[in-house]
Amino acid sequence: MSVGPDTLLGMKQNDKHPESGRPVAVSVRGLVKHFGETKALDGVDLDVHEGTVLGVLGPNGAGKTTLVRCLSTLITPDAGKAVVAGYDVVLQPRQLRRVIGLTGQYASVDEKLSGRENLYLIGRLLDLSSKEARSRADALLERFSLTDAATRPARTYSGGMRRRLDLAASMIGRPHVLYLDEPTTGLDPRTRNEVWTEVKAMVRDGVTVLLTTQYMEEAEQLASELTIIDRGKVIANGGTDELKAKVGGRTLRVRPADPLELRPLADALDELRLTGSPSAVDTESGEVLVPIISDEQLTTVVGAVTARGLIIGSITTELPSLDEVFLSLTGQKASSQQDVRPEFEEVAV
């Protein structure tokens, strides 16, 4: 739910990242949080640059929701430092709440109130005038395609409508930084795409987004940078291609000029024993897929195939999928839309 006005008091506009050149909207260093004997966050470091989406990936129990709750002042970290929009999370919580928004894993709307009443109430709680709160509510209802249901109680809304209403609520105060904690969990594909469209529109408007998710497709659709955490620790970060390169290993796709030479080509590549893994024949694309780990092996493949008198029609390489990166780094498969379950390591405070 939103807690932010138009202006960004205290934002450090000269805090530039050396690579992106963008101001750093969220800076986290050494963040630690315990729940009894469990260390939910174990020295987390990350940066989110202004006007971008940082995707925070991790399996259930990794600490993603704990991180969001610390950064939104819902719980207090035990150690470390976090600065959001120029405000210290621990020392300046009241100021910070006025420039952030939060959409959690479940829509947090009052089911007895109508969609318009929900948004109007939040606007008034944010010290908007009655006229401004009403105007802002109507504008967001239209933006999120809820105008026709504006006067209906929220309890009559579908799951997707409630999620859109919750997103609208998070934007009522025009926050500078928005936390989206697994915002599309349980949504059907069409509604999920609608949410993605709205998130992209928010970023175009200048909103900075920290997105937690277990969906690889969602991360690739929305995030410009990724941070993967597991057991409370950051285990990797960077762009999608950068993370794929860190895992290592590529797939070489070789298509013979003559489709009848597909099987002889596969035999030739198997004889090279480049990685110990056999090649695979994709009859639909007419290609042989073989794993490689270096550019030198690419040269070896071309030489061996040419020596056999086979003519290559095309040859390309592809990096591992983000799902494979996730599995390699965490030891777990990425979640599908059907099997995601919420994290329960966080306790309410």
C-alpha positions as CSV (number, residue, x, y, z in Angstrom):
1,M,0.0,0.0,0.0
2,S,1.3,3.4,-0.9
3,V,3.1,5.8,1.4
4,G,4.6,8.5,-0.8
5,P,4.1,12.0,-2.2
6,D,5.2,13.7,-5.4
7,T,8.3,15.3,-4.1
8,L,11.5,13.4,-3.2
9,L,12.9,15.3,-0.2
10,G,16.5,14.4,0.6
11,M,17.2,12.4,-2.5
12,K,20.9,12.4,-3.2
13,Q,21.0,13.2,-6.9
14,N,24.8,13.2,-7.1
15,D,25.0,9.6,-5.8
16,K,25.9,8.1,-9.2
17,H,26.7,4.5,-10.0
18,P,30.0,4.3,-11.9
19,E,28.6,2.1,-14.6
20,S,25.0,3.1,-15.1
21,G,25.4,6.8,-14.4
22,R,22.0,6.8,-12.7
23,P,21.4,7.9,-9.2
24,V,21.2,5.1,-6.6
25,A,17.7,5.1,-5.2
26,V,18.1,2.1,-2.9
27,S,21.4,1.3,-1.3
28,V,21.7,-1.7,1.1
29,R,24.9,-2.7,2.9
30,G,25.5,-5.7,5.2
31,L,21.8,-6.0,6.1
32,V,21.2,-8.7,8.8
33,K,17.9,-9.9,10.3
34,H,17.3,-12.8,12.7
35,F,14.2,-14.6,13.7
36,G,15.2,-16.5,16.7
37,E,17.9,-18.9,15.7
38,T,17.2,-18.3,12.0
39,K,19.2,-15.7,10.1
40,A,16.8,-14.6,7.5
41,L,19.2,-12.0,6.1
42,D,22.9,-12.6,6.3
43,G,24.8,-9.5,5.2
44,V,22.8,-8.5,2.1
45,D,24.3,-5.9,-0.2
46,L,22.4,-4.4,-3.3
47,D,21.8,-1.2,-5.2
48,V,18.7,-0.2,-7.2
49,H,19.3,2.6,-9.6
50,E,16.7,5.3,-10.1
51,G,14.1,4.6,-12.7
52,T,15.0,0.9,-13.1
53,V,13.7,-2.4,-11.9
54,L,15.9,-4.6,-9.8
55,G,14.6,-8.2,-9.8
56,V,15.4,-10.1,-6.5
57,L,15.2,-13.8,-7.2
58,G,15.4,-16.7,-4.8
59,P,13.7,-19.9,-3.7
60,N,11.1,-20.0,-0.9
61,G,12.6,-19.0,2.4
62,A,15.5,-17.2,0.8
63,G,14.8,-13.9,2.6
64,K,13.1,-11.9,-0.2
65,T,10.1,-10.8,1.8
66,T,12.2,-10.2,4.9
67,L,14.3,-7.8,2.8
68,V,11.2,-5.9,1.5
69,R,9.8,-5.6,5.0
70,C,13.1,-4.2,6.3
71,L,13.3,-1.7,3.4
72,S,9.7,-0.6,3.9
73,T,10.2,-0.1,7.7
74,L,7.7,-2.9,8.6
75,I,10.5,-4.6,10.6
76,T,13.8,-3.3,11.9
77,P,17.1,-5.0,10.7
78,D,19.5,-6.2,13.4
79,A,22.6,-4.9,11.6
80,G,23.7,-3.2,8.5
81,K,22.6,0.0,6.7
82,A,19.9,0.8,4.2
83,V,19.2,4.1,2.5
84,V,16.1,4.5,0.3
85,A,15.5,7.8,-1.6
86,G,18.0,9.5,0.6
87,Y,16.5,8.4,3.9
88,D,18.0,5.9,6.4
89,V,15.5,3.0,6.9
90,V,16.2,2.8,10.7
91,L,16.8,6.5,11.6
92,Q,14.2,8.2,9.3
93,P,11.3,5.8,9.0
94,R,8.5,8.4,9.0
95,Q,10.1,10.5,6.2
96,L,10.8,7.3,4.2
97,R,7.2,6.1,4.4
98,R,6.1,9.2,2.5
99,V,8.2,8.3,-0.6
100,I,7.7,4.6,-0.9
101,G,5.0,2.2,-2.0
102,L,4.5,-1.5,-1.3
103,T,2.4,-4.2,-2.9
104,G,2.7,-7.5,-1.0
105,Q,2.0,-11.1,-2.0
106,Y,-1.6,-10.7,-1.2
107,A,-3.9,-7.8,-2.0
108,S,-4.4,-5.7,1.1
109,V,-7.6,-3.9,0.4
110,D,-10.7,-3.5,2.6
111,E,-13.2,-5.9,1.2
112,K,-16.2,-4.0,2.6
113,L,-15.3,-0.8,0.8
114,S,-15.7,-0.1,-2.9
115,G,-12.7,0.3,-5.1
116,R,-13.1,4.0,-5.1
117,E,-13.5,4.2,-1.4
118,N,-10.4,2.1,-0.8
119,L,-8.3,4.5,-2.9
120,Y,-9.9,7.6,-1.5
121,L,-9.3,6.4,2.1
122,I,-5.6,5.9,1.4
123,G,-5.3,9.3,-0.2
124,R,-6.8,10.9,2.8
125,L,-4.4,9.0,5.1
126,L,-1.6,10.4,3.0
127,D,-2.8,13.9,3.8
128,L,-4.3,14.6,0.4
129,S,-7.2,17.0,0.3
130,S,-10.6,15.5,-0.2
131,K,-10.7,16.9,-3.8
132,E,-7.2,15.6,-4.6
133,A,-7.8,12.2,-3.1
134,R,-11.0,11.8,-5.1
135,S,-9.3,13.0,-8.3
136,R,-6.4,10.7,-7.8
137,A,-8.6,7.7,-7.0
138,D,-10.6,8.2,-10.2
139,A,-7.5,8.6,-12.3
140,L,-6.0,5.4,-11.0
141,L,-9.3,3.5,-11.4
142,E,-9.3,4.4,-15.0
143,R,-5.6,3.6,-15.5
144,F,-6.0,0.1,-14.0
145,S,-9.3,-0.6,-15.9
146,L,-11.4,-0.6,-12.7
147,T,-13.8,2.3,-13.5
148,D,-16.7,0.1,-14.2
149,A,-16.3,-1.6,-10.8
150,A,-15.5,1.5,-8.9
151,T,-18.6,1.5,-6.7
152,R,-18.7,-2.3,-6.1
153,P,-17.4,-3.7,-2.8
154,A,-13.9,-5.1,-3.2
155,R,-15.1,-8.5,-2.0
156,T,-16.9,-8.9,-5.3
157,Y,-13.7,-8.4,-7.3
158,S,-11.8,-11.2,-9.0
159,G,-8.3,-12.0,-7.9
160,G,-6.9,-10.1,-10.8
161,M,-9.1,-7.1,-10.0
162,R,-8.0,-7.1,-6.4
163,R,-4.4,-7.2,-7.5
164,R,-4.9,-4.3,-9.8
165,L,-6.6,-2.4,-7.0
166,D,-3.7,-3.1,-4.7
167,L,-1.3,-1.8,-7.3
168,A,-3.4,1.3,-7.7
169,A,-3.4,1.8,-4.0
170,S,0.4,1.6,-4.0
171,M,0.5,4.5,-6.5
172,I,-2.0,6.8,-4.8
173,G,0.8,8.9,-3.3
174,R,3.0,8.9,-6.4
175,P,5.9,7.0,-4.6
176,H,9.4,7.4,-5.9
177,V,10.4,3.8,-4.8
178,L,7.9,0.9,-5.2
179,Y,8.4,-2.5,-3.7
180,L,6.6,-5.4,-5.5
181,D,6.8,-8.6,-3.4
182,E,5.8,-11.4,-5.8
183,P,3.0,-9.3,-7.2
184,T,1.7,-11.9,-9.7
185,T,1.6,-14.9,-7.5
186,G,-1.6,-16.9,-8.3
187,L,-2.6,-14.8,-11.2
188,D,-3.7,-16.2,-14.6
189,P,-1.4,-15.4,-17.6
190,R,-3.6,-12.6,-19.0
191,T,-3.9,-10.8,-15.7
192,R,-0.2,-11.3,-15.1
193,N,0.6,-9.6,-18.4
194,E,-1.7,-6.7,-17.4
195,V,0.3,-6.3,-14.2
196,W,3.6,-6.3,-16.2
197,T,2.2,-3.7,-18.5
198,E,1.4,-1.4,-15.6
199,V,4.8,-2.0,-13.9
200,K,6.5,-1.0,-17.2
201,A,4.3,2.2,-17.3
202,M,5.3,3.1,-13.8
203,V,9.0,2.8,-14.6
204,R,8.5,5.0,-17.7
205,D,7.0,7.5,-15.3
206,G,10.2,7.5,-13.3
207,V,9.3,5.1,-10.5
208,T,12.1,2.9,-9.1
209,V,11.0,-0.7,-8.5
210,L,12.4,-3.5,-6.4
211,L,10.7,-6.6,-7.5
212,T,10.9,-10.0,-5.8
213,T,9.8,-13.0,-7.8
214,Q,10.4,-16.6,-8.5
215,Y,9.2,-16.4,-12.1
216,M,12.1,-16.3,-14.6
217,E,9.8,-15.0,-17.3
218,E,8.7,-12.1,-15.0
219,A,12.3,-11.3,-14.2
220,E,13.3,-11.2,-17.8
221,Q,10.3,-9.2,-18.8
222,L,10.7,-6.4,-16.1
223,A,14.1,-6.3,-14.6
224,S,17.2,-4.6,-16.0
225,E,19.4,-6.0,-13.2
226,L,19.0,-9.1,-11.1
227,T,20.1,-10.1,-7.6
228,I,19.8,-13.8,-6.6
229,I,19.7,-14.5,-2.9
230,D,19.6,-17.9,-1.1
231,R,19.6,-18.6,2.6
232,G,19.7,-14.9,3.3
233,K,22.8,-14.2,1.3
234,V,23.4,-12.6,-2.1
235,I,25.0,-15.3,-4.3
236,A,25.0,-13.5,-7.6
237,N,24.0,-10.2,-9.3
238,G,24.2,-8.5,-12.6
239,G,22.3,-8.3,-15.9
240,T,20.6,-11.4,-17.4
241,D,23.3,-12.1,-19.9
242,E,26.0,-11.4,-17.3
243,L,24.5,-14.0,-14.9
244,K,24.2,-16.5,-17.7
245,A,27.9,-16.0,-18.5
246,K,28.9,-16.5,-14.9
247,V,27.3,-19.9,-14.8
248,G,29.4,-20.9,-17.8
249,G,28.7,-23.2,-20.6
250,R,27.0,-22.5,-23.9
251,T,25.1,-24.5,-26.4
252,L,26.4,-24.6,-30.0
253,R,23.7,-25.0,-32.6
254,V,25.0,-26.2,-35.9
255,R,22.8,-26.6,-39.0
256,P,24.2,-28.5,-42.0
257,A,23.7,-27.0,-45.5
258,D,22.2,-30.3,-46.6
259,P,19.4,-31.6,-44.2
260,L,20.4,-35.1,-45.1
261,E,23.7,-34.6,-43.4
262,L,22.1,-33.9,-40.0
263,R,22.9,-37.4,-38.6
264,P,26.5,-37.5,-40.0
265,L,27.1,-34.1,-38.5
266,A,25.9,-35.2,-35.0
267,D,28.2,-38.3,-35.2
268,A,31.1,-36.0,-36.1
269,L,30.5,-33.8,-33.2
270,D,30.0,-36.7,-30.8
271,E,33.5,-38.0,-31.8
272,L,35.0,-34.7,-30.6
273,R,33.9,-35.3,-27.0
274,L,34.1,-31.6,-26.2
275,T,32.5,-31.7,-22.8
276,G,31.7,-35.4,-22.2
277,S,28.0,-34.7,-23.0
278,P,26.5,-36.1,-26.2
279,S,25.1,-33.8,-28.8
280,A,21.3,-33.6,-29.4
281,V,19.5,-33.6,-32.8
282,D,16.7,-31.1,-33.1
283,T,14.9,-32.4,-36.2
284,E,12.4,-29.6,-36.2
285,S,15.0,-26.9,-36.6
286,G,17.4,-29.1,-38.5
287,E,20.2,-28.4,-36.1
288,V,22.6,-30.4,-33.9
289,L,23.0,-29.0,-30.3
290,V,26.3,-29.6,-28.6
291,P,27.5,-28.1,-25.3
292,I,30.8,-26.1,-25.3
293,I,32.7,-24.2,-22.7
294,S,35.1,-22.1,-24.7
295,D,35.7,-20.2,-28.0
296,E,38.5,-22.6,-28.8
297,Q,36.0,-25.5,-28.9
298,L,34.0,-23.5,-31.4
299,T,37.1,-23.4,-33.7
300,T,37.6,-27.1,-33.1
301,V,34.0,-27.9,-34.2
302,V,34.4,-25.9,-37.4
303,G,37.7,-27.5,-38.3
304,A,36.4,-31.1,-37.6
305,V,33.3,-30.6,-39.6
306,T,35.1,-29.1,-42.6
307,A,37.7,-31.9,-42.5
308,R,34.8,-34.4,-42.9
309,G,33.6,-32.7,-46.0
310,L,30.4,-31.5,-44.4
311,I,29.2,-28.0,-45.2
312,I,27.8,-25.9,-42.4
313,G,24.7,-23.9,-43.3
314,S,24.7,-21.9,-40.0
315,I,26.3,-22.0,-36.6
316,T,25.2,-20.0,-33.5
317,T,25.8,-20.2,-29.8
318,E,23.3,-19.5,-27.0
319,L,23.8,-18.9,-23.3
320,P,22.0,-21.0,-20.6
321,S,18.5,-20.0,-19.8
322,L,17.7,-18.0,-16.7
323,D,16.0,-21.1,-15.3
324,E,19.3,-23.0,-15.7
325,V,21.2,-20.2,-14.0
326,F,18.8,-20.3,-11.1
327,L,19.1,-24.1,-10.8
328,S,22.9,-23.9,-11.0
329,L,23.2,-21.2,-8.3
330,T,20.6,-22.3,-5.8
331,G,20.4,-26.0,-6.4
332,Q,16.6,-25.6,-7.0
333,K,14.4,-25.3,-10.0
334,A,12.7,-22.0,-10.7
335,S,9.1,-22.0,-9.8
336,S,6.2,-22.2,-12.2
337,Q,3.1,-20.2,-12.0
338,Q,1.4,-23.2,-10.4
339,D,3.8,-24.2,-7.7
340,V,4.8,-20.9,-6.1
341,R,4.1,-20.8,-2.4
342,P,4.6,-17.8,-0.1
343,E,7.6,-17.5,2.2
344,F,6.8,-18.1,5.9
345,E,10.2,-17.5,7.5
346,E,9.2,-13.9,8.3
347,V,7.2,-13.3,11.4
348,A,5.0,-10.3,11.9
349,V,6.4,-7.6,14.2
